[in-house]
Amino acid sequence: MDIALLSVSLNVHSTKRIAEEAKNRGHYVELIDHTRCSVKLGDGTPKIFFGEEDVTNEFDAIIPRIGTKVTRHGAAIVKQFEMNGVFSTARSLAITRARNKVRTLQIMARKGIPVPETLFSINPDNIEDQIRLLGGPPVIIKIQEGTQGIGVILAESKKSAKSIIDTFYKMDTSILLQRYIEEAKGEDIRIIVVGNKVVASMRRTSEIDEFRSNVHRGGQTEAVELTQREKYIALNATRHLGLGVAGVDLMRSKDGPLLLEVNASPGLKGIEAATEVNVAKHIIQFVERNALKSGSK
């Protein structure tokens, strides 16, 4: 098969790993920087250009690795490949849904997936009421489209919470507030779902004085055994968003597992190291099964 990796660089570890596994399995793989792609409409069949090269019909499948800053453009490029009949491991609508934390949590809540108590508002005049609705401080404040723990703040007092929330509102930055789950003790679980199967899972533990457990924030990782309930949540969260490949983040609370977010372009470095599972190979095998089935190209 001919596979396009939609990513800005092969120096990105996860992109490099996926490319390696595609080549190991005998496929042609090409890096296509989606930020350099254009779509031309209104002159016959819509065409996708990579620079000046017409790549409209060049690939059997695409694997999108879309960065936060170019979500809309990246999703639009993915959409055009989809409309041209090319299989994608993540559909364009699913990418934009997963990138917005509020939209993800709204869908999960509607589908009965348990999530932390969450509140979002744009009203700077009733910040005290917002904090009170979550049971008071401490509260977690999150930028709606942050990744890797960036834009996640623990406000331990009402005074600090009000100050931080007010600042974000004045900056016209979309945020959400969540109840702080004290019993989680800075731990969460990252689960990789490929197709309809959980292929790897790890526990991430924050460093001392750091409540965020992301690997990029220096968190420690180890393989973890999931409960049936946790597997159910991960599989259904991925299915409800319409993702073929996803990283699902859960937190264990006294009331059971709670879904934190779903990542459409999960990193592979930490979880492959912690679990010794070849996640990249699972992704390529998923592409093989589905691109051939869809009759791409």
Number of C-alpha atoms within 10 A of each C-alpha: 18 15 27 22 23 23 23 17 14 17 10 12 13 20 23 17 18 23 24 15 20 23 13 12 13 10 16 14 20 16 18 22 20 25 18 12 19 18 15 12 10 7 7 7 10 14 18 22 16 16 14 10 10 14 16 18 14 13 20 22 27 25 26 27 25 25 18 15 10 12 18 15 15 25 21 18 22 27 18 18 26 18 11 17 18 23 26 24 26 24 21 23 15 20 26 22 20 24 23 19 22 21 15 22 23 13 16 21 14 9 12 11 19 18 18 19 14 18 16 15 13 17 11 15 9 12 18 14 11 19 21 12 13 18 14 17 18 20 23 19 24 22 20 19 19 16 17 15 16 14 13 19 17 20 19 14 13 17 11 15 24 17 13 15 24 17 13 16 15 10 9 10 13 16 22 18 25 21 19 22 18 11 11 14 16 20 21 25 27 28 26 27 27 25 22 15 14 19 16 23 25 24 23 26 23 20 16 8 7 14 20 24 23 25 18 13 15 14 20 18 23 15 19 16 11 16 9 9 10 20 17 13 20 26 20 17 25 26 17 14 23 20 28 22 27 30 25 24 21 25 23 17 15 10 7 11 20 21 24 19 22 28 25 28 23 19 19 19 13 20 25 17 14 18 17 11 16 17 23 21 18 19 21 23 17 17 25 18 11 18 22 14 10 13 11 17 17
